[in-house]
Amino acid sequence: LATAIPRAPPRLSSSTPPRRVATEEERQRVLDAYEAGDDWLTVARYYNVSRAAAYRLSKSGDPSPPPRGRARANCVKCTNEMVAA
């Protein structure tokens, strides 16, 4: 009789690491390096920060974390009472 071979759980793709938010120190280091004259792409690669985060930091100049969890402007219903207030 054939016995059932236990199957291993499906593996996630190992090519992409899990996303993480850069710490305040990392964002400040990226911003300092960019303000010192380095290219934002080079800074992103060197400090292991996503290119999007490095670009956003280079344009905004603000090391605070990006806003999360707000309602989108096109989904918010505005009533007459809200306009009058």
Legacy VTK file of the C-alpha trace (Angstrom):
# vtk DataFile Version 3.0
C-alpha trace
ASCII
DATASET POLYDATA
POINTS 85 float
0.000 0.000 0.000
1.138 3.513 -0.760
1.499 5.814 2.179
0.696 9.490 1.920
3.779 11.647 1.771
3.416 14.683 4.007
3.604 17.878 2.026
5.663 20.812 3.161
3.789 24.095 3.565
4.016 26.356 0.528
7.054 28.604 0.632
6.828 32.274 -0.009
9.046 33.717 -2.678
12.473 34.275 -1.201
13.414 36.808 -3.864
11.554 39.680 -2.205
12.127 40.427 1.473
9.165 41.466 3.621
8.364 45.175 3.599
9.395 47.229 6.576
9.194 50.861 7.494
12.489 52.704 7.783
13.299 53.908 11.283
13.619 57.577 12.189
17.425 57.216 12.313
17.564 55.625 8.861
15.383 58.342 7.363
17.559 61.029 8.965
20.749 59.387 7.621
19.258 59.263 4.120
18.233 62.899 4.368
21.658 63.978 5.675
23.456 62.132 2.868
21.155 63.651 0.241
21.648 67.152 1.652
25.423 66.543 1.591
25.162 66.219 -2.196
24.739 62.490 -2.844
22.300 61.170 -5.449
19.054 59.831 -3.936
19.345 56.542 -5.856
22.847 55.957 -4.528
21.734 56.886 -1.022
18.817 54.425 -1.232
21.112 51.611 -2.320
23.777 52.379 0.294
21.406 52.688 3.259
19.165 49.789 2.148
16.064 51.972 1.948
13.497 51.644 -0.823
13.913 53.958 -3.790
10.425 55.355 -3.194
11.268 56.249 0.408
14.563 57.866 -0.601
12.861 59.874 -3.342
10.089 60.998 -0.987
12.658 62.035 1.632
14.757 63.916 -0.906
11.749 65.881 -2.154
10.023 66.567 1.172
13.055 67.033 3.416
10.987 65.757 6.355
12.271 62.638 8.185
8.941 61.941 9.919
7.192 58.709 8.885
4.696 58.864 6.022
1.030 59.276 7.007
-1.022 56.104 7.240
-4.674 55.203 7.481
-6.401 58.365 6.374
-9.538 58.491 4.276
-8.937 59.267 0.635
-10.204 62.661 -0.463
-12.283 61.289 -3.335
-14.151 58.880 -1.018
-15.177 61.369 1.673
-18.761 62.516 1.393
-19.260 66.157 2.226
-22.709 67.156 3.455
-24.153 70.652 3.639
-23.795 70.570 7.442
-20.093 69.845 7.080
-19.659 72.739 4.651
-21.555 75.128 6.944
-19.463 74.174 9.989
LINES 1 86
85 0 1 2 3 4 5 6 7 8 9 10 11 12 13 14 15 16 17 18 19 20 21 22 23 24 25 26 27 28 29 30 31 32 33 34 35 36 37 38 39 40 41 42 43 44 45 46 47 48 49 50 51 52 53 54 55 56 57 58 59 60 61 62 63 64 65 66 67 68 69 70 71 72 73 74 75 76 77 78 79 80 81 82 83 84
